[in-house]
Amino acid sequence: MNIATSPELMVGKPDDSRLVLSIAEVANCLGVSDDLVYEFVHQRRLPCLRLGRRLVIPVRAVDAIIDECLAGFDPEVPLSALQARRRREP
């Protein structure tokens, strides 16, 4: 999934070919707060570039986080089975 071209997470125009996003844009795309994005940057879980005083996040890094999260996702497993498995895990 490419966050820059995904229609439901469109950052700009459909022909937008930006390489980086602002902290606020990443937070908006992921549906989280700016503070959480800053925390991920501080923890080095999300790479960033400092351009002067501004921090920007590579679009590829956001795509990689989403892809990593979806790596073990199986759409065939019913939600109830996943919830039952989580209850059994220590």
Backbone as numpy.savetxt, mean C-alpha at the origin, in Angstrom:
# Nx Ny Nz CAx CAy CAz Cx Cy Cz
-1.07 -5.93 -9.18 -1.91 -4.76 -9.18 -1.02 -3.53 -9.18
-1.30 -2.62 -10.03 -0.52 -1.40 -10.10 -1.38 -0.26 -9.58
-0.96 0.32 -8.46 -1.75 1.36 -7.80 -1.93 2.58 -8.69
-0.98 2.86 -9.57 -1.08 4.04 -10.41 -2.09 3.88 -11.53
-2.40 2.62 -11.91 -3.33 2.42 -13.01 -4.61 1.70 -12.59
-4.71 1.29 -11.35 -5.91 0.63 -10.87 -7.05 1.64 -10.80
-8.20 1.38 -11.47 -9.27 2.37 -11.50 -9.82 2.71 -10.13
-9.89 1.73 -9.22 -10.46 2.02 -7.91 -9.52 2.78 -6.99
-8.22 2.78 -7.32 -7.25 3.49 -6.50 -6.52 4.56 -7.31
-7.19 5.09 -8.33 -6.56 6.04 -9.23 -6.09 7.28 -8.47
-4.83 7.59 -8.61 -4.26 8.75 -7.93 -4.49 10.00 -8.75
-4.29 9.94 -10.02 -4.44 11.11 -10.89 -5.23 10.76 -12.12
-4.85 11.34 -13.24 -5.51 11.04 -14.50 -5.17 9.61 -14.93
-6.00 9.01 -15.81 -5.69 7.65 -16.27 -4.32 7.54 -16.94
-3.81 8.61 -17.54 -2.52 8.55 -18.19 -1.38 8.97 -17.25
-1.68 9.07 -15.97 -0.69 9.49 -14.97 0.43 8.45 -14.91
1.65 8.89 -15.15 2.78 7.97 -15.12 3.80 8.41 -14.07
3.31 8.93 -12.97 4.20 9.39 -11.91 4.93 8.21 -11.28
6.13 8.48 -10.84 6.95 7.45 -10.21 6.85 7.48 -8.70
6.45 8.62 -8.14 6.38 8.76 -6.69 5.06 9.41 -6.28
4.70 9.18 -5.01 3.48 9.74 -4.43 3.84 10.45 -3.14
3.05 11.44 -2.78 3.26 12.11 -1.50 2.76 11.20 -0.38
3.12 11.54 0.83 2.66 10.79 2.01 1.13 10.78 2.03
0.52 11.94 1.80 -0.94 12.05 1.83 -1.58 11.19 0.74
-0.98 11.14 -0.45 -1.53 10.33 -1.53 -1.44 8.84 -1.20
-0.32 8.42 -0.63 -0.17 7.01 -0.23 -1.21 6.66 0.83
-1.36 7.53 1.82 -2.35 7.30 2.88 -3.74 7.19 2.30
-4.07 8.07 1.37 -5.39 8.05 0.75 -5.60 6.77 -0.05
-4.60 6.37 -0.82 -4.72 5.14 -1.63 -4.90 3.90 -0.78
-4.20 3.86 0.35 -4.27 2.68 1.22 -5.40 2.77 2.25
-6.01 3.93 2.36 -7.10 4.09 3.32 -6.62 4.12 4.76
-5.44 4.70 4.97 -4.88 4.81 6.31 -4.54 6.27 6.58
-4.07 6.56 7.78 -3.71 7.93 8.13 -2.31 8.27 7.64
-2.06 9.57 7.51 -0.71 10.03 7.18 0.27 9.55 8.25
-0.17 9.58 9.50 0.71 9.17 10.61 1.18 7.73 10.44
0.30 6.85 9.99 0.69 5.45 9.80 1.72 5.33 8.68
1.56 6.09 7.61 2.54 6.06 6.52 3.89 6.58 7.03
3.87 7.69 7.79 5.11 8.19 8.38 5.75 7.15 9.30
4.93 6.43 10.06 5.45 5.39 10.94 6.12 4.28 10.14
5.50 3.84 9.05 6.09 2.81 8.18 7.41 3.30 7.59
7.47 4.57 7.21 8.72 5.14 6.69 9.79 5.12 7.77
9.42 5.56 8.97 10.37 5.61 10.09 10.88 4.21 10.44
9.99 3.20 10.36 10.38 1.83 10.67 11.10 1.14 9.51
11.26 1.86 8.42 11.89 1.34 7.20 11.11 0.19 6.58
9.82 0.17 6.81 8.95 -0.84 6.17 8.45 -0.32 4.83
8.66 0.98 4.59 8.25 1.63 3.35 9.36 2.59 2.95
10.01 2.35 1.82 11.10 3.23 1.41 10.58 4.59 0.97
11.41 5.59 1.16 11.03 6.94 0.73 12.24 7.67 0.17
11.95 8.72 -0.55 12.99 9.61 -1.05 12.77 10.97 -0.41
13.84 11.62 -0.03 13.72 12.98 0.49 14.14 13.92 -0.62
13.20 14.73 -1.07 13.46 15.73 -2.09 13.33 17.09 -1.43
14.46 17.63 -1.01 14.43 18.85 -0.21 13.83 18.52 1.14
12.77 19.20 1.50 12.08 18.93 2.77 10.93 17.94 2.60
10.68 17.53 1.39 9.52 16.69 1.09 9.90 15.21 1.03
9.06 14.38 1.62 9.22 12.93 1.51 8.24 12.42 0.45
8.73 11.56 -0.43 7.86 10.94 -1.43 8.12 9.43 -1.41
7.10 8.70 -1.77 7.16 7.23 -1.75 7.08 6.73 -3.19
8.01 5.85 -3.60 7.91 5.27 -4.94 6.63 4.45 -5.10
5.96 4.61 -6.22 4.74 3.84 -6.50 5.05 2.35 -6.45
6.23 1.97 -6.93 6.63 0.55 -6.90 6.65 -0.01 -5.49
7.02 0.82 -4.51 7.07 0.35 -3.12 5.66 0.07 -2.60
4.71 0.92 -2.95 3.32 0.70 -2.53 2.78 -0.56 -3.20
3.06 -0.71 -4.49 2.64 -1.92 -5.21 3.23 -3.18 -4.56
4.50 -3.10 -4.15 5.17 -4.26 -3.54 4.52 -4.64 -2.22
4.13 -3.65 -1.41 3.47 -3.95 -0.14 2.15 -4.66 -0.39
1.40 -4.17 -1.36 0.11 -4.80 -1.68 0.33 -6.21 -2.22
1.29 -6.37 -3.13 1.57 -7.70 -3.69 2.02 -8.68 -2.60
2.84 -8.21 -1.66 3.29 -9.07 -0.56 2.10 -9.52 0.29
1.20 -8.61 0.53 0.02 -8.93 1.33 -0.86 -9.96 0.62
-0.95 -9.85 -0.69 -1.82 -10.75 -1.46 -1.16 -12.08 -1.82
0.13 -12.23 -1.52 0.87 -13.43 -1.91 0.21 -14.71 -1.39
-0.28 -14.70 -0.16 -0.88 -15.90 0.41 -2.39 -15.93 0.31
-2.97 -14.98 -0.40 -4.42 -14.89 -0.50 -4.97 -15.94 -1.45
-5.97 -16.66 -0.99 -6.65 -17.66 -1.82 -8.13 -17.31 -1.85
-8.63 -16.78 -2.98 -10.03 -16.37 -3.03 -11.01 -17.54 -2.91
-10.52 -18.76 -3.03 -11.39 -19.92 -2.92 -11.67 -20.33 -1.48
-10.85 -19.84 -0.54 -11.04 -20.18 0.87 -12.14 -19.29 1.43
-13.19 -19.89 1.97 -14.27 -19.07 2.53 -13.80 -18.26 3.73
-14.39 -17.11 3.93 -14.01 -16.22 5.02 -14.15 -16.92 6.37
-15.17 -17.73 6.54 -15.38 -18.41 7.81 -14.21 -19.34 8.15
-13.61 -19.98 7.14 -12.47 -20.86 7.39 -11.27 -20.04 7.83
-11.07 -18.87 7.24 -9.95 -18.01 7.65 -10.14 -17.53 9.08
-11.35 -17.16 9.44 -11.61 -16.68 10.79 -11.40 -17.80 11.80
-11.81 -19.01 11.48 -11.63 -20.15 12.37 -10.15 -20.45 12.55
-9.37 -20.34 11.47 -7.93 -20.59 11.54 -7.26 -19.56 12.44
-7.66 -18.29 12.34 -7.06 -17.25 13.16 -7.36 -17.45 14.63
-8.55 -17.97 14.96 -8.90 -18.21 16.36 -8.04 -19.31 16.96
-7.62 -20.29 16.15 -6.81 -21.40 16.63 -5.35 -21.03 16.78
-4.85 -20.02 16.04 -3.45 -19.66 16.10 -3.13 -19.00 17.43
-1.96 -19.32 18.00 -1.58 -18.72 19.31 -1.25 -17.27 19.19
